[in-house]
């Protein structure tokens, strides 16, 4: 019966040929762990899409209801803390996987002709994923996300000639508020995912067209993608999922009463400055880098130098035509990663030495916990109106 069903589907869709081409793709030199990063990125992106859709079902994209709807997901909805934790920490894992994938591509020379276009697709995908992280940071509408996003988008205003107008387009006016949130939500849930899917389809098509670039020298004879490489990819995906689940439940090990999943600060308040506002750890190096450009020179650290670096990275396929150029590309990549790591460490160390920052973080944690306690007693908490989705659960 199953065979007849498969035959019926194959006659109408050609599914057998599609599956055969997917599973029996040639892997030069046999299965290797260094080839798993593309599959793990696809897995992580799939997790993001699935969890994002379910979060969307309970989220209310309004400056009046966004925080309350996230609170409902985190503390009221069954399994909401797990859903939000998966979405939050898998986004951070994707940043690490993207860097590892880029390193593997450059070291193995998989950016050289005829794979230049696919390399450029990958770089654009990297920037789109980082844009997803930036836009998603604001959506909980808490103090940390609100002020960190305000600091980041203020940098747009220093772009020559079009800076102030471009900033207004991004934030939806001259002030941060409801339109800022709705625009970021539209980008995060609609525009950016659509662009990523389109580029990912092209990326996979070009990858299948040109095949996998083997690391030389080959250790073993060529083999099919199934079963050895599939097994390695599956193990790597499970390892990443296990790491993300550990980060979700990690607060429970320090305190049995700690909230699991992603953090949720106090509701955003534009009238109360939040001195502890910082971007997520993968943007901290840029935050620290800007400190070397005081006064009116921020444009160098925020726009000119990063643009030049990205332009050089886009030129890697042309520089890599010669052996010396390939070595330059590999060296440049390692220098950039080492520099970003050092700047991130300096930012963390500086924050720990800054007593005002530590005090602000503790106060923010206290305010967030107080808000969460008061939110469980609506009559005593008039400052934040409960959203319809919360009211229906009372």
N, C-alpha and C positions, 0 to 999 in steps of 0.2 A: 504493500500500500504506500509506504514512504517512497519507494523507488518510483512508483507511478506518479506520485505527486511531484517529485523532483524532475522526472521526465517532462511532465506537463509544464512546469515552470521554465525548464530549459528550452523547450520548443518555442515559448513565447518571449523569453527574455535573453536567452543565451547565457544564463547565469553560470553554467559549468565552465565556459571558456573564460569568463571574468574571474572566477575563483581560481582557476588554474594559473592564469597569468599573474594573479596577486601572490599566490602561495609558492609558485615555482620560478620566481624571478631568480636570475643568476646572482650569486654573492661571490665576487672574486676573492680567492684566498680563504673561503669558508666563513662560517659564522664567527663573529668577534664581538666582544663587549663594547668596543668603541663605536659600533654601528647602532646602538640602541637609542641614541638621543632623539632622533627624528620621531621614532615611534612613541617615546615617552612624552614628547611635546604634543603629539596628536592626542594621546590619552588624556593629558592634563587639560588640553583645550576642550575635549569632550566633556570632562567633569565640570569645567567652568560653564559650558553651555547648559548642561542639564540642571546643575544647582542654580544657575542664574534664572532659568525659566521658573523654577519653583519659588525662588525668592521674589520674583516679579509678581507672582500671584498674591503675595501678602504685603507687598510694599506699596506705599502711597506716596508718589512723587510730588509732594507739596511742602513748602516751608512750614506749614502749620501742622502737618501730619507725618512728615517723613520720620522724625525721631521716634514718635510714638509707634509707628508701624514696625520700625526696626526693634524697638523694645519688645513689642508683641512677638516678633519672630524669635528674639533671643530668649525671652523669659516666660512666654505664655504658650506659644505654639509647640505641640509635641514634636520633638526632634529638631526644632528650629535652630537651637544652638549648634547642633551637628551640621546642619545644612549650611548655616552661615560660616561656621568654622572651616568646612571643606572649601567653600568659595574663597574665603579670605586667604587661607594658607596655601591653597593650590596656586593662587595668583602669584604668591611669593616664590613658590617652587618653580613656576614657569620662568621667572627671571633667571634663576640659576641654571635651569635646563637650556635656556636660550644661549647663555654665555658658553656653556659646555659644548653645545652644538656648533656654535660659531668657531670655537677653538679647534674642534675636530675637523671642521670643513677647511679652515685655513692651514692647519698643520698637514693634513693629507693632500693639500693642493686641489681640493674639490671645487675651487672657485675659478680655475683656469678654463680656457677655451676647450670645449664649446659650452661651458656651464656658466658663463658670465651672467646671463639674464636670470638664471635660477638663483645665483648668489645675490643679485640685487633684489629679487623678490624676497629672499630671506631677510635682508637688512630692513626692507620696508615693513615686513611682518614684525620684526623686533621692535621697531618704533611704534607700530600700532598696538602691540601688546603693552608697551610702557604707557601709551596714551590711555589704554583701558584701565590700568592701575591708577593713573592720575585722576581720571574722571570718577572712578569708583570710590576714591578716598572721601569725596564730598558727600556721597549719597546717604550715609547714616545721619547727616546733619547734626553732628556733635561738635563740641568746641575744637577738638583736635583737628578734625577734618576740615572744618570751616576755615580756621585761621591758617592752616597749612596750605590749603588751596588758594586762599587770598594772597599769601606770600608768593606762591608760584605764579599765579596769573598776573600779579603786579609787574613781573619781569617782562611781560609782553609789551607793556607800555613804553619800554625803552627802545623798542625797534624803531629805527629811523623812519621818519615821514608818516608811516601808517600805524605806529604803535598804539596811540590812544584810541583810534577808531577800531583797531583790531581787538583791543581789550574790551571795548564796549560790545562788540559782536559776540565775543566769547562768554562774557558774564551776563549778557542780556540787558545792558543799560549802564548807567553810571554808578550804580550801587549793587552790592552783593545781596541777593535775596531770592525770592521765589523763582524768578526767571533764570537765575544762575543755576539753581537746582534742576529745573526742568530741562534746560539745555544740556547740562552734563548727563542727565539721565537719558536723554534722547541719543546722545553720542555713545554712552556706555552700553545701552541696551539695543540700539538700532544701527546707527551709522558705522561704528567701529567693528562690531561683529560681522556685519554684512561685508565690509571691505576685507576683513580677515578671511572669511570663507571664500570670497572670490580669489584672493591672492593665494590661499592655501591650495585651492583646486589647481591653479596654474603652476604652483610650486611642485605639487605631487606629479602633475602631468610631465613637466620638464625633467623631473628626477627619473621618472620611469622611461622617458625617451632616451636619456643619455646613460642611464644605469648608474650603479654605485661605483665610486672611485675608491680603489683598493689601496690600503696602506702597504707600501713596498718596504722590504721584500715580502712576498706572499709566504705565509707559513704553511699553508695547506692547499690542496687543489680546490678549484672552484666547486661550489655546492649550491643547492637550491635554498631558497628562503625558508621553506618548510622542510624539516621540523626544527633544526637546531637554532636558527636565528629567531624564529618565532618564540621558542622557549626562552631565549635570553631576553627578548623584548618583554615578554610577559613577566618574567622575574623582576626586571627593572621597573616596570609599571607598578607591580605589587609593592616593591620596596619603597617607591615614592609615596604610594598611598599609605603605607604603614608609617612613614615619617610624618606625613601630614596629620594622620590620626593621633600620633603621639603628641604633636604640638597642640592639638585641640584639647586633649585631656591633661596636658602638662600642669596647668594651674591647680588641678585636683591634688597633685603630689605635694604642693607647698601648703595648701589649706583646703580642708574638706568642704569649706563653705565658699570657696572661690568659684566664680562664674566660669563655665567652660565655653570653649569656642573663642570667637573674636571679641576684642574689647569694645565696649560702648561707653563713651564719655557722657558728660552732662550735655543737655541740649545746646545748640549753637545760640550764642548771644552776641550780636554785633556790638553792643554797648559795653561789653566786658572784655577787655583785651586779654589774650591768652598767651603769656610769655613763654610757655613750654611748647608752642607749636613747632613741630618738626615734620619734614616729609618722611615717608617710609624709608627703611634702611637702604634700599637700593637707589634712592635719590640723594642720600646724605652726602655723597662725595661731591655732588654739584653744589649743595648747600655750603659745604666747607670751602670749596674752590672759590666761591664768590667772595669770601672774606679776604682773599688776596687782592681784590679790586675795589678799594674803598672810594668814596666820593662819587664822582661822575664817570668812573671807568667800569661800572658793572657790565656795560655792553660787551666788553672784551671777554669776561668770564661767563656771561650768560648766553651770548649769541655768536660772537665772531670766532672764538677759539673752538667751541664745540662744533660749529659748522665746518670749520677747516678740517678738524679731525674726522668728522663723518665723510667729508668730501674725499679725503685721502683713503679712507676705508672703501669707498665706492670705486676708487681707482685701483684697488688691489688686483683685479684680474689683468689689468694692463701691466702693472709693475711686476706681477708674478710670471711674466713670460720668460724672464731670465732667472737663473739660479740665485744670483745675488739679490734680485728683487723679491723672490720668494722668501729668502732669509730675512730681508728687511720687513716684509709683511708679518712674519711670525714674531720677530723681535718687537715690532711696533705693538702688536696685539698684547704680548706679555707685559710690555712697559705700561700700556694703558690699564690693564687689569691690576698691575702692581700699584700704579698711581691711585686708581680708584679705591683699592683696598686700604692704602695708607691714609688717604683723605677721610675715608669712613672711620678708620680707627681714631684719627685725630679729632673728628667730630664727636665721637662717643666719649673719648677721654676728656675733652673740653667740657662736655655737658656734665660729666661726673664731678669735675672740679668746680663747676659753677654752682654755688650754693643757692642762688636765686632760681636756677633751673630745677634743681632737686626739690626745692620748696614748692615750686609751681606744680611739678608733677605730683607731689604728695597731696597738694590741695585739690588738684584736678581729680585724683583718685577718690579723695574724700567726698568731693561734690558729686561725682558720678554715683558713688555708693549711696549717698543720701537721697539722690533723685530716684534711684532704683527702689529704695525702701519706701519712699513716699508715694511712688507710682502704684504701689500695691494697695494704697488706701486713697482712692480717687477723691472722696470728700475733703480730705486734708491736703490735697495737692491741686490747687486751682490754677497754678502757673502754666501747666501744660494740659491742654485739652486732649482727651483720649479720642483716637480715631474711631471711625465706625467699626473697623475690624476688631478693635479692642473691646468696644462696648458690647459687641454681640457675644463676647466670650465671658462676660461677667455673670 
